[in-house]
Amino acid sequence: MGAGADKKLHNYPRPTVAVDTALLTWDPGRGLLVVEMARPDTGTWALPGAFLRQGETLADAVERCLREKLGVEGIKPRQLRVFDDPDRDDRDWVLSVAHVAVVRPDQLQALGSGSTRTRLASVDRPGE
């Protein structure tokens, strides 16, 4: 093998990439709320998320996730941070690119029309 043979990309392990989105809204009686959904595998509450598909941009993955899991469209969340701890997900090595958007309550009218259970939880007491 030549000196450059070990520099090929397939020689390096790769994480799976996910997007997770915090949709925040305000309720005068309850304060700042975040949308959560019940994870189908555990039933625990978490931010809506999805794995990045081949050829898909992060923004497209976020929009797909919000549309398919929450029935919400027309929201363009911004990237917030990358969570890269190799042990953060017990299923595999997963990088999560977190996104955030602050929305009016009426933008969440479709909430609950998806196939999963959803709720608005206080940001002071999120599920996970």
N, C-alpha and C positions, 0 to 999 in steps of 0.2 A: 504494500500500500504506500502511496505517495504521501507527502506531508499534508496535503489538503483533503485526503480521504475522510478524515474524522470530522471535517467541517460541514458535512452534508446535513441538512435540516432533519432528515428522517433519523439521524443518530441521537437526537435530543428528545427526551420525553416532553409531551405536551399536555397541558391541562385542558379540561373542558371549560368552555366559557359560558357564563350565564348572565342574564340581566335580571335585576330586581328593582321594583319601582315603588317609591313612597309617594302616594297621592295624598296630599294634605288638604284639609278643608276646615272651615271655621263654623262652629255652631254657637250662637250666643249663650245657650244654656249649658253647653258641655265644653266649650273651649276648642282648642286645636285638636283635630281628629285625623287619624290615618286609616286608609282602607287596608283591611286584612282579608285574607281568604283562608279557608281550611285546607290544609295540605291533604291531597287525596291518599297519600301513603301513610300518614300518621294521624290525621285529623287535628293536628296542632295548628295554631294561627300563625300566619307568616305574611310577609309582603308578597304581592303577586310577582311571579318570576317565570322565566322560561330559559331554555338552553338555546344558544345561538346555533342556527342551522348553516350548513355549508353555503357560502356565497351571500349570506345575509349580513346587512350592516347592524350595528348595535341598535340604532334608532328604529330600524325596521322590526327587529326582534321585540323591542319595547312596545311598539304600536300593535304588533300581532298579539302579544301577551295580553295587553289591555282589552283588545277587541274580543279575543277568543275566551278569555277567562272571566272578564268582568262585563263584557258587552258595552264598553266605553270606547268612544272614538273621538277624534279631533283634538286630542291632548298631545302636546309635544314636550315630554319631560326632558330635563337637562341632566347631563352626566354629573354625578356628585362625587364619586370616589370609587376606587377599585379595592376590593377586599381580596387579599392574596395569600392569606395564611394557608399553607398546604393541608392543614388538618381541620379547616373550618367546616367542611362538609363530610359527613361520615360515609357517603356513597363513593367518593373518588376525589381526586385533586381537581377542584373547581375554583376558577377565578370568577368572582361576581362583580359586575360593573353596576354599581348602584346609580339609580336615577331618581329625580325628585321633580314634582310639579305641585304648585299650589293652585287649587281649582275652586270654583264656586260650587256650592252644594247642588245647584241645578244641573251641573255638568256630570253629576253622578247618578242621575235619574235611572239610568239603565242598570245600575248596580243590582246584582242579584238575578239578572236575566240570563246569566251564563250557567254553566253546568256545575259550578261549585258554590258552596256557601260563602257568603261575604258578610263583613260587618265594618262599622266605623268604630274604632277604638281610640281612647284618649292616648295622645302621644306620651303621657306620663305613665301609662300602664299597657304597653303593647304586649301582644302574645308571645312573640319571639324576637 
